[in-house]
Structure formats: structure tokens, C-alpha cells
Amino acid sequence: MALRLKVKEIAEARGISQRQLFFRSQVDLKTIQKMYRYPTTTVITTDTLDKLAKALNVDVSLLVESDPPLPKTVDAGHAEE
């Protein structure tokens, strides 16, 4: 299972440019550019994820998703009808 960074989508939805994200997060601009271009192959640290989450004012968990997204699971005891 691959992971995909959602930094670009979240930043754009909030009207934050790459340069603004650089200043807010203090994450290297080249790293931000790589995440925007290659969201499934860019390797970053948890510290970098934390900085970006704080700069975007979101929970860290919102910055990463499964690629392709995992199907929604149904709890065996509460199956939808």
C-alpha cells in the first residue's frame, strides 16, 4: 500500500501558496515543491509533517492518505442494510 501526501490540495483549498507555506512552516521550499509534484514518492520526516500541519492548521492525519484510497469498512456487528 502506497501513501499520498495531500499537502497541495489542503494548501490550495486554504489559498496558501508554496511560498507562503515555506514561510509559515520553515520547511525547505524545494521539499514543498517535490511534495506538490510527486505526492506519492516524496519522502519526508514526521517532523516535517508536523510543521506542515501546524502551518496549515490541520491535524497531521489529514496530510496523508492511502493511494489508492482504502475502501470504507463496515463493522461486522453494524452492517449497513
Legacy VTK file of the C-alpha trace (Angstrom):
# vtk DataFile Version 3.0
C-alpha trace
ASCII
DATASET POLYDATA
POINTS 81 float
0.000 0.000 0.000
1.359 3.388 -1.002
0.740 6.668 0.752
-0.027 10.000 -0.854
0.674 13.422 0.617
-2.281 15.806 0.451
-0.342 18.973 1.254
-1.005 20.567 -2.136
-4.768 20.008 -2.023
-5.108 21.334 1.513
-2.886 24.364 0.916
-4.719 25.269 -2.293
-8.106 24.872 -0.603
-6.938 27.338 2.047
-5.491 29.759 -0.530
-1.918 29.219 0.662
0.847 29.351 -1.955
4.017 27.257 -1.844
5.993 30.329 -0.816
3.558 31.178 1.989
3.713 27.571 3.174
7.512 27.796 3.191
7.441 30.905 5.397
4.763 29.539 7.733
6.278 26.078 8.152
10.007 26.711 7.730
10.107 23.559 5.566
12.596 23.880 2.692
10.913 25.265 -0.430
12.445 22.525 -2.592
10.882 19.901 -0.322
7.485 21.580 -0.657
7.880 21.713 -4.438
8.738 17.991 -4.518
5.651 17.157 -2.440
3.478 19.115 -4.854
4.939 17.397 -7.935
5.435 13.892 -6.554
2.930 13.328 -3.717
3.338 9.533 -3.754
7.135 9.289 -3.887
8.451 12.204 -1.812
9.993 11.011 1.442
9.607 13.332 4.425
10.028 13.026 8.166
7.312 13.100 10.791
8.837 16.379 11.992
8.238 17.877 8.541
4.665 16.583 8.538
4.118 18.176 11.941
5.468 21.551 10.745
3.230 21.466 7.682
0.167 20.500 9.715
0.752 23.403 12.096
1.297 25.826 9.204
-1.941 24.651 7.560
-3.802 24.491 10.890
-4.905 20.874 10.377
-4.354 17.540 12.094
-1.347 15.625 10.755
-3.601 12.714 9.781
-5.275 14.887 7.129
-1.991 15.310 5.240
-1.619 11.627 4.330
-3.941 9.138 2.649
-3.725 5.662 1.165
-3.117 5.558 -2.583
-5.435 4.304 -3.870
-7.807 5.209 -1.039
-8.860 2.250 1.058
-12.495 1.206 0.745
-14.705 2.134 3.666
-15.038 -0.803 6.010
-18.234 -1.924 7.617
-18.183 -3.141 11.196
-19.398 -6.758 11.156
-21.724 -6.079 14.083
-23.229 -2.983 12.465
-23.527 -3.817 8.775
-25.410 -1.256 6.727
-28.591 -2.553 5.145
LINES 1 82
81 0 1 2 3 4 5 6 7 8 9 10 11 12 13 14 15 16 17 18 19 20 21 22 23 24 25 26 27 28 29 30 31 32 33 34 35 36 37 38 39 40 41 42 43 44 45 46 47 48 49 50 51 52 53 54 55 56 57 58 59 60 61 62 63 64 65 66 67 68 69 70 71 72 73 74 75 76 77 78 79 80
